[in-house]
């Protein structure tokens, strides 16, 4: 499942215009959104495999999100 998630993330990147040396490549929001849903499919399967219940997903996500926001704000105050 982890490998599948990583592959889908790579496919999502390919739908963007990250290759600046390819000016003719057009980003596709519709394709990107499809790949994001594919990523979510495998992420949810990982949650199931880890026995994380649906109500826990939100709680754990919000806890981690608060931690990440604090880290970002700290980095902005004290850039290296």
N, C-alpha and C positions, 0 to 999 in steps of 0.2 A: 504494500500500500504506500509506503514512503516513497519508493522509487516511482510509482505511478503519479503521486502528487508532484514530485520533482519534474517529471516529464511534462505534466500539464502546465507547471509554472514556466518551463522553457517554451512551451507552445504559446502561452500567453505573451511572453516577451516578444516572440516572433510576429505577433499581430500589431506591435507598436512600431514607431519609426526611430528606434534607438540606434540604428546603423546610419550615422551621419554621412558616411561615404556613399550611401545609396539614396541619392535625392529623389529618385523616382518611386521609391517604396512608399506606399500609402498605408497609414495606420487604419485599422478597422475597429471601431468601437464595438460593433456588433460581435465580431469574432473574439475580441478581448473579453467581453462580458460572458460569452459562451465558455471560454477557457476558465474564467474565474469560477463559474458554476461547477465546472469539472473539478477544479481544485477543492472547492467546498465539499463536493461529493466524497473525495478521498479523505479530507480532513475530518468529516463527520464519521466516516468509517473508522478512522483511527480513534476517535472519541469512543465509539462503540467497543472497539477492541480493548481500549484502556478502561472500560467500564465507567466512563464518565457519563452520568445521567444528563438528560437535556437541561434540567434546571441548574445543574452544576456548570454547564458550559458557559452560560451567561455570567454567572457569579465569578468563575475563574478567569474568564476573559476580562471582565471589568477590573478585577484585582490586578492582573498583569498590565492592563492598559494604564491604570493609575501609576504603577511602578515605572512604566516606560515614559510617561509624561514627566514624572519627576526627574528621571535621568536626562531627558531632552532639555528641560528647563535648567538643570544644573550645568549641563554642557554649554548651553548658551551663555550662562553667567560667567563660566570659567573656561573659555576655549583654550585649547593647548597651543 
